[in-house]
Amino acid sequence: MTPEALARSLVERLRASGHKAYFVGGCVRDLLLGRAPKDFDVATSARPEEVLALFPRADRVGAHFGVVLVHEGRAHVEVATFRADLEYLDGRHPEGVRFETDPRADAVRRDFTINALLLDPLSGEILDFVEGRADLEAGVIRAIGDPAQRFREDHLRLLRAVRFAARLGFSIEPATCDAIRSLAPLIHAVSAERVRDELARILTEGGARRGFELLDATGLLHQILPEIEAMKGVEQPPEFHPEGDVWTHTLIMLDGMREPSVGLALGVLLHDVGKPATFKVAERIRFDGHVEKGLEIARPLLTRLRFPSDTIETAEALIANHMKFGAVTRMRESKLKRFLRMPDFDEHLALHRLDCLSSHRNLDNYEFVKRKLAELPPAQLKPARLVTGRDLIEAGYRPGPLFKAVLDEIEDAQLEGRIATREEGLALAREILTPAVE
């Protein structure tokens, strides 16, 4: 059963038991926009205990707020009782709720007009108490009621407004935008994990460039990512970067992403984060050491936002290696093969392509790498080692700091086709190690 079919069956069952029930929120918004909803939510006049009586295998995931999760196979739907929220004291959750029987009360306590529509899936009727349909048609994100009050209630809404505008290609209504700008410092009261999740969605759900332009325009960029804001106005050598400053270059790259992983999106965002601190003018504009500086900046930034360690490592690898593509045609065969076999190399290649298309537009090195990847099967990129450390020990050599260098040199010779057997590898080891032993 699909989530939509499950949601429809829940509405039918609730209605048959004498309760009001509707699809609500994002699923209604997306259906009206012709988009496929990611999930479905149902709002009802039934109290949580009445919902549980009808669906005894359901879970009480938010009993305090009247939310019950109903499962059917892999599909699940949240069923929430109509409610009005009591006072917000922590900037995130109401102190309590008052259950209601009127869907209007449930609609007007929500965040934005486009998220407050209710749909009767049986008749197709739309309940619109906040002019959400007009805002959908106009492409506008508008807070319900007093924007400042909505954002003071739940500070995460500051970022959610930007995310919805970016993903949907909407504008933010002026009064709503003004309220975000004036209240932007409140975002520091939101947990780093929630900020992280919103940023990750802005980067990966589509419209990342628009999202970061809005973060900048609303002052949220300054509050959350001052390291990215520092890119603005940092000039680049026009012969390599005719598009403009580091900020513009990064925005163009964000605009070029198509369904990126979080790691790739962060790599794009941060690959030049070291440039503002390393800017200098010699014979031309230079950014000596910007990769190392970028790594120095990126880890604390991503750790501050509580990104998982594997995501941080992916972003760091992308930053560390993005400049190496400039030398691929001059690399020794062994070095090139080691480069091409890096973990997640497709992410590195995707970043390089975006980097080129967002600046000089020269894809020669990109095409060179693509040809090499097509020519070289995995067995040639990473063949089984001819000689191992155990082989060196059995040959009578004592383990020591030279072992790794010797094994790497043997592998280089293997990758370059200079040796092809274990015996040749051991002979090369003797050439290197025997003088050291003597």
Rosetta blueprint (number, residue, H / E / L):
1 M L
2 T L
3 P H
4 E H
5 A H
6 L H
7 A H
8 R H
9 S H
10 L H
11 V H
12 E H
13 R H
14 L H
15 R H
16 A H
17 S L
18 G L
19 H L
20 K L
21 A E
22 Y E
23 F E
24 V E
25 G L
26 G H
27 C H
28 V H
29 R H
30 D H
31 L H
32 L H
33 L L
34 G L
35 R L
36 A L
37 P L
38 K L
39 D L
40 F L
41 D E
42 V E
43 A E
44 T E
45 S L
46 A L
47 R L
48 P H
49 E H
50 E H
51 V H
52 L H
53 A H
54 L H
55 F L
56 P L
57 R L
58 A L
59 D E
60 R E
61 V E
62 G E
63 A H
64 H H
65 F H
66 G L
67 V E
68 V E
69 L E
70 V E
71 H E
72 E E
73 G L
74 R L
75 A E
76 H E
77 V E
78 E E
79 V E
80 A E
81 T E
82 F L
83 R E
84 A E
85 D E
86 L L
87 E L
88 Y E
89 L L
90 D L
91 G L
92 R L
93 H L
94 P E
95 E L
96 G L
97 V E
98 R E
99 F E
100 E L
101 T L
102 D L
103 P H
104 R H
105 A H
106 D H
107 A H
108 V H
109 R L
110 R L
111 D L
112 F E
113 T H
114 I H
115 N H
116 A L
117 L L
118 L E
119 L E
120 D L
121 P L
122 L L
123 S L
124 G L
125 E L
126 I E
127 L E
128 D L
129 F L
130 V L
131 E L
132 G H
133 R H
134 A H
135 D H
136 L H
137 E H
138 A H
139 G L
140 V E
141 I E
142 R L
143 A E
144 I L
145 G L
146 D L
147 P H
148 A H
149 Q H
150 R H
151 F H
152 R H
153 E H
154 D L
155 H L
156 L L
157 R H
158 L H
159 L H
160 R H
161 A H
162 V H
163 R H
164 F H
165 A H
166 A H
167 R H
168 L H
169 G L
170 F L
171 S E
172 I E
173 E L
174 P H
175 A H
176 T H
177 C H
178 D H
179 A H
180 I H
181 R H
182 S H
183 L H
184 A H
185 P H
186 L H
187 I H
188 H H
189 A H
190 V L
191 S L
192 A H
193 E H
194 R H
195 V H
196 R H
197 D H
198 E H
199 L H
200 A H
201 R H
202 I H
203 L H
204 T H
205 E L
206 G L
207 G L
208 A H
209 R H
210 R H
211 G H
212 F H
213 E H
214 L H
215 L H
216 D H
217 A H
218 T H
219 G L
220 L H
221 L H
222 H H
223 Q H
224 I H
225 L L
226 P H
227 E H
228 I H
229 E H
230 A L
231 M L
232 K L
233 G L
234 V L
235 E L
236 Q L
237 P L
238 P L
239 E L
240 F L
241 H L
242 P L
243 E L
244 G L
245 D L
246 V H
247 W H
248 T H
249 H H
250 T H
251 L H
252 I H
253 M H
254 L H
255 D H
256 G H
257 M L
258 R L
259 E L
260 P L
261 S L
262 V H
263 G H
264 L H
265 A H
266 L H
267 G H
268 V H
269 L H
270 L H
271 H L
272 D L
273 V L
274 G L
275 K H
276 P H
277 A H
278 T H
279 F L
280 K E
281 V E
282 A L
283 E L
284 R L
285 I E
286 R E
287 F L
288 D L
289 G L
290 H H
291 V H
292 E H
293 K H
294 G H
295 L H
296 E H
297 I H
298 A H
299 R H
300 P H
301 L H
302 L H
303 T H
304 R H
305 L L
306 R L
307 F L
308 P L
309 S H
310 D H
311 T H
312 I H
313 E H
314 T H
315 A H
316 E H
317 A H
318 L H
319 I H
320 A H
321 N H
322 H H
323 M H
324 K H
325 F H
326 G H
327 A H
328 V H
329 T H
330 R H
331 M L
332 R L
333 E H
334 S H
335 K H
336 L H
337 K H
338 R H
339 F H
340 L H
341 R L
342 M L
343 P L
344 D L
345 F H
346 D H
347 E H
348 H H
349 L H
350 A H
351 L H
352 H H
353 R H
354 L H
355 D H
356 C H
357 L H
358 S L
359 S L
360 H L
361 R L
362 N L
363 L L
364 D H
365 N H
366 Y H
367 E H
368 F H
369 V H
370 K H
371 R H
372 K H
373 L H
374 A H
375 E H
376 L L
377 P L
378 P H
379 A H
380 Q H
381 L H
382 K L
383 P L
384 A L
385 R L
386 L L
387 V L
388 T L
389 G H
390 R H
391 D H
392 L H
393 I H
394 E H
395 A L
396 G L
397 Y L
398 R L
399 P L
400 G L
401 P L
402 L H
403 F H
404 K H
405 A H
406 V H
407 L H
408 D H
409 E H
410 I H
411 E H
412 D H
413 A H
414 Q H
415 L H
416 E L
417 G L
418 R L
419 I L
420 A L
421 T L
422 R H
423 E H
424 E H
425 G H
426 L H
427 A H
428 L H
429 A H
430 R H
431 E H
432 I H
433 L H
434 T H
435 P H
436 A H
437 V H
438 E L
